[in-house]
Amino acid sequence: MIARVRAGEPEAYAQLVRAHTGIALRAAAALGAGADAEDVVQQAFVKAYCSLGRFKDGAAFKPWLLSIVANETRNTVRTAARQRTLAGREAAFVEAQPLIPESADPAVAALEIERRAALQAALEKLSEEHRLVVTYRYLLEMDESETAQALGWPRGTVKSRLNRALRKLGRLLPDFQPREGGDERE
């Protein structure tokens, strides 16, 4: 697909944009862009297009794009005139999630919304590195190598930071059960 874009085929890039807009919006929202998520994603796609000359042949597009989205989100959050409140970030995160079907049991739907809010509040208490690795790995459902590529970290760093982040989440969320067999050092 990238070769087609580089060859001057605009529809090829449009296909990439359509295929990755959803996950890019979820990433921007989960990383704190809030109401600016669409602007962040649009700017990220423009930067990605302009940077295609530096894209490595054979590399995965999604992690590369999401690293650009993460950078754009950080820039937007840093330069914003107002500080976003936790409630604003929670609302953006909930809005970015798939809607609960109307056929769902209202009690189950309410518990799911509460669970998401608790997770978002706990994520806010993590360091930026830990929040990023959990967001990419679990909220955006990227595998370890995609997460490592998107964050520009070695795979071992992803594993160790993820393990530490999950243990911290385990202390913050009583119902959370991290995987066994990891490093507990802080």
C-alpha positions as CSV (number, residue, x, y, z in Angstrom):
1,M,0.0,0.0,0.0
2,I,2.8,2.4,0.9
3,A,4.5,1.7,-2.4
4,R,1.3,2.7,-4.2
5,V,1.2,5.9,-2.2
6,R,4.8,6.7,-3.0
7,A,4.0,6.0,-6.7
8,G,1.5,8.9,-6.5
9,E,-1.8,7.0,-6.1
10,P,-3.9,9.1,-3.8
11,E,-6.6,6.5,-3.3
12,A,-4.0,4.2,-1.7
13,Y,-3.4,6.8,1.1
14,A,-7.2,7.3,1.5
15,Q,-7.5,3.6,2.1
16,L,-4.8,3.7,4.8
17,V,-6.6,6.6,6.4
18,R,-10.0,4.8,6.4
19,A,-8.4,1.7,7.8
20,H,-6.6,3.4,10.6
21,T,-8.8,6.4,11.6
22,G,-10.7,4.5,14.3
23,I,-7.7,3.2,16.2
24,A,-5.9,6.6,15.8
25,L,-9.0,8.4,17.3
26,R,-9.1,5.9,20.2
27,A,-5.3,6.4,20.8
28,A,-5.6,10.2,20.8
29,A,-8.6,10.1,23.2
30,A,-7.0,7.5,25.5
31,L,-3.8,9.6,25.6
32,G,-5.6,12.7,26.7
33,A,-6.5,14.6,23.5
34,G,-10.1,14.8,24.6
35,A,-12.2,17.1,22.3
36,D,-9.1,17.7,20.2
37,A,-8.7,14.0,19.2
38,E,-10.1,14.5,15.6
39,D,-7.7,17.5,15.1
40,V,-4.8,15.5,16.5
41,V,-5.5,12.6,14.2
42,Q,-5.9,14.8,11.1
43,Q,-2.6,16.4,11.8
44,A,-1.0,13.0,12.4
45,F,-2.2,11.7,9.1
46,V,-0.8,14.9,7.4
47,K,2.5,14.4,9.1
48,A,2.6,10.7,8.3
49,Y,1.9,11.5,4.6
50,C,4.7,14.1,4.6
51,S,7.1,11.6,6.3
52,L,6.4,8.6,4.1
53,G,9.9,9.0,2.6
54,R,11.3,8.1,6.0
55,F,8.9,5.1,6.5
56,K,10.9,1.9,6.5
57,D,10.0,-0.6,3.8
58,G,8.4,-3.7,5.3
59,A,7.6,-2.0,8.6
60,A,4.1,-2.1,10.0
61,F,2.1,1.1,9.3
62,K,-0.1,1.1,12.4
63,P,2.6,1.3,15.1
64,W,4.4,4.0,13.1
65,L,1.2,6.0,12.7
66,L,0.3,5.6,16.3
67,S,3.7,6.9,17.4
68,I,2.9,10.0,15.4
69,V,-0.5,10.2,17.0
70,A,1.1,10.0,20.4
71,N,3.5,12.8,19.6
72,E,0.8,15.0,18.3
73,T,-1.3,14.3,21.3
74,R,1.5,15.2,23.6
75,N,2.1,18.4,21.7
76,T,-1.6,19.3,21.8
77,V,-1.9,18.7,25.5
78,R,1.3,20.6,26.3
79,T,0.3,23.7,24.2
80,A,-3.3,23.8,25.3
81,A,-4.2,27.0,27.1
82,R,-6.4,25.2,29.6
83,Q,-5.7,22.1,31.6
84,R,-8.0,19.2,30.9
85,T,-9.8,17.8,33.9
86,L,-10.0,14.2,34.8
87,A,-13.7,14.3,34.1
88,G,-13.1,15.6,30.6
89,R,-10.6,12.9,29.8
90,E,-12.9,10.2,31.2
91,A,-15.7,11.5,29.0
92,A,-13.5,11.5,25.9
93,F,-12.3,8.0,26.7
94,V,-15.9,6.7,27.2
95,E,-17.0,8.4,24.0
96,A,-14.1,6.7,22.1
97,Q,-15.3,3.3,23.2
98,P,-17.9,1.3,21.3
99,L,-21.4,2.1,22.4
100,I,-23.1,-0.4,24.6
101,P,-26.0,-2.0,22.5
102,E,-29.4,-1.0,23.6
103,S,-30.3,-4.7,23.9
104,A,-27.7,-5.0,26.8
105,D,-28.9,-5.4,30.3
106,P,-28.9,-1.8,31.8
107,A,-27.3,-3.1,35.0
108,V,-24.5,-4.7,33.1
109,A,-24.1,-1.5,30.9
110,A,-23.9,0.6,34.1
111,L,-21.2,-1.6,35.6
112,E,-19.2,-1.5,32.3
113,I,-19.3,2.3,32.3
114,E,-18.2,2.3,36.0
115,R,-15.4,-0.1,35.2
116,R,-14.1,2.1,32.4
117,A,-14.2,5.2,34.6
118,A,-12.3,3.3,37.3
119,L,-9.7,2.1,34.8
120,Q,-9.3,5.6,33.4
121,A,-8.9,7.1,36.9
122,A,-6.3,4.5,37.8
123,L,-4.4,5.1,34.5
124,E,-4.2,8.8,35.4
125,K,-2.3,7.8,38.5
126,L,0.4,6.0,36.5
127,S,3.6,7.6,35.2
128,E,3.4,8.6,31.5
129,E,5.6,5.7,30.4
130,H,3.4,3.2,32.3
131,R,0.2,4.8,31.0
132,L,1.5,4.7,27.4
133,V,2.5,1.1,27.5
134,V,-0.8,-0.1,29.0
135,T,-2.8,2.0,26.6
136,Y,-1.0,0.7,23.5
137,R,-0.8,-2.9,24.6
138,Y,-4.3,-3.4,26.0
139,L,-6.6,-0.5,25.1
140,L,-5.4,-0.3,21.5
141,E,-4.8,-4.1,21.4
142,M,-1.3,-4.0,19.9
143,D,1.0,-6.9,20.4
144,E,4.4,-6.4,22.1
145,S,6.4,-5.8,19.0
146,E,3.9,-3.3,17.6
147,T,3.9,-1.5,21.0
148,A,7.7,-1.5,21.0
149,Q,7.8,-0.1,17.5
150,A,5.1,2.6,18.3
151,L,6.9,3.7,21.4
152,G,10.4,3.4,20.0
153,W,11.4,1.2,22.9
154,P,13.2,-2.2,22.9
155,R,10.8,-5.1,23.4
156,G,12.4,-5.9,26.8
157,T,11.6,-2.4,28.0
158,V,8.0,-2.8,26.9
159,K,7.8,-6.1,28.9
160,S,9.3,-4.7,32.0
161,R,7.4,-1.4,32.0
162,L,4.2,-3.3,31.2
163,N,4.8,-5.7,34.1
164,R,5.4,-2.8,36.5
165,A,2.4,-0.9,35.2
166,L,0.1,-3.9,35.6
167,R,1.3,-4.4,39.2
168,K,0.6,-0.7,40.0
169,L,-2.9,-1.0,38.4
170,G,-3.4,-4.1,40.6
171,R,-2.8,-2.1,43.7
172,L,-5.1,0.7,42.4
173,L,-7.9,-1.5,41.2
174,P,-8.8,-4.2,43.7
175,D,-10.6,-6.4,41.1
176,F,-7.6,-6.2,38.7
177,Q,-5.5,-9.4,38.4
178,P,-2.1,-8.9,36.7
179,R,-0.4,-11.8,35.1
180,E,2.0,-13.9,37.2
181,G,5.8,-14.1,36.9
182,G,6.9,-10.5,36.5
183,D,9.4,-8.2,38.0
184,E,8.1,-6.2,41.0
185,R,11.0,-3.7,41.2
186,E,9.9,0.0,40.9
